[in-house]
Amino acid sequence: MRKAERDVLLARRRLFESASKPNRFLARLARNTPSSSFITAIVDVNGERQVGNRQTNECFREFFTNLYQSEMDITRLNSGFFLNDLAFPQLSEDQVSLLESPITLIEVAKAISALQSGKCPGADGFPVESFKVMKMKLNSLLLRVFNKAFEGSKLPESMYQASITLIAKKDKNPESCSSYRPISLLGVDNKILSKILALRLEKVMSSIVHADQTGFIKWRNSYNNTRRLFNIIHFLHFHQIPGVVVSMDAEKAFDIIEWEYMFEIMRRFGFGKNFLGWIKIVYKSPIASVLTNGLLSSPFSLSRGTAQGSPLSPLLFALAIEPLAMAIRQNPSVPGVKIGDRQHKILLYADDILLTLTDPVNSLPVLTRCIKDFGLISGYKVNFDKSVIMTLCSGGDIEPLYVKPFHWAPSGYVYLGVKVTPNVGHLYRENINGMVQDL
């Protein structure tokens, strides 16, 4: 029975962690979800229902054109707004040297081998398998292409092209464009370059991204977050300390991060000219077409967002969200839960953010202002309609006035696929009993 319970929890966690990744698991999920393969109708920006294939395709094209359009206020960013108040950790000289060195044949070969087989090809139609079969002939050719691109500060046009395929979100209105998750199908040559850069980047991430972030960082796991959260809740109950757990829902997190902001924070972390130059080349002038019901739209330009489908995107997003976490950690007006010498304020798994705070009456307004200021330079937005607060040791069942603009969740909420309750003694009942009965 214990093994069955463990397997159920692992399966639930795998479902959560794989939900945004374009892998075989997601492909099987899509095949078993009819609404994700054929779209019968879409409501356009004017509120009119469109039913023809071309009309629905054009609705999605317009939606994603607007979604990926930059709203950056470069003057505010250049003034140091928000960022000047933060103490950024710095890469070491050895780490900078590692990142700055020229790309090698060994790295090209390693990147090709590291790419997962069985994925959908990009716009050129060539799958990963063809590159793996021919890698002995392609390695040196690809290296020359990359070196030429670095010299000219631009990739070949074909490497910027992507096809966006859609996966329907569970329990969402199938006639709304926002109810579909965009997955970018990139060319394998683009993925190889991105993988080379990602393999370098992952070696230094743990030194500049705090251990609070467990998403996409090597040797870190999401179950550390849930265990840590349960320990914090238990501590508050044991010592009868009033507090709150805030679960923040990001609005299109990966899709609206501003590139100029991303370049700026990389400079502040100490990234060198060459590596930052490579990132700028990858994001110089990407274009995409959206695929619906077998119909591919005309291409449109992208000027923000980290493509879900690129090996680089998860790491770049973890970097992009870190200044928000830094601002919360470094702000004494947002007190966390002090256990021993450490104050526990924030837990992150990619864009899933949890906050464990005390003195909510005073700390929540400061937190809300911090989030909004961060969004002004980064593009990051919180969907307050889906963000919740669970109160602990509050001494009553009446919704506190300080909860707004968040929503009150007195009985708990779901985090990383696990039901979190105010009383840790109810965790087993809420998570295991029902699942075991369903087996």
ABEGO torsion letter per residue (X at the ends): XAAAAAAAAAAAAAAAAAAABBBAAAAAAAAABAAAABBABBBBAAGBBBABAAAAAAAAAAAAAAAABBABBAAAAAAGBGAAABBBBBBBAAAAAAAABBBBAAAAAAAAAABBBGBBBBAAGBBAAAAAAAAAAAAAAAAAAAAAAAAAGBBBAAAABBBBBBBBBBGBBAABAAABBBBBBBBAAAAAAAAAAAAAAAAAAAAABBAABABGBBGBBAAAAAAAAAAAAAAAAAAGBBBBBBBBBBBGAAAABBAAAAAAAAAAAGBBAAAAAAAAAAAABBBBBBBBGGBBBBBBBBABEBBBGBAAAAAAAAAAAAAAAAAAAABAABBBBBBEABBBABBBBEABBBBBBBGAAAAAAAAAAAAAAAAAAAGBBBBAAABBBBBBGAGBABBBAAAOABBBBAAEBBBGGBBBBABAAAAAAAAAAAAAAAX
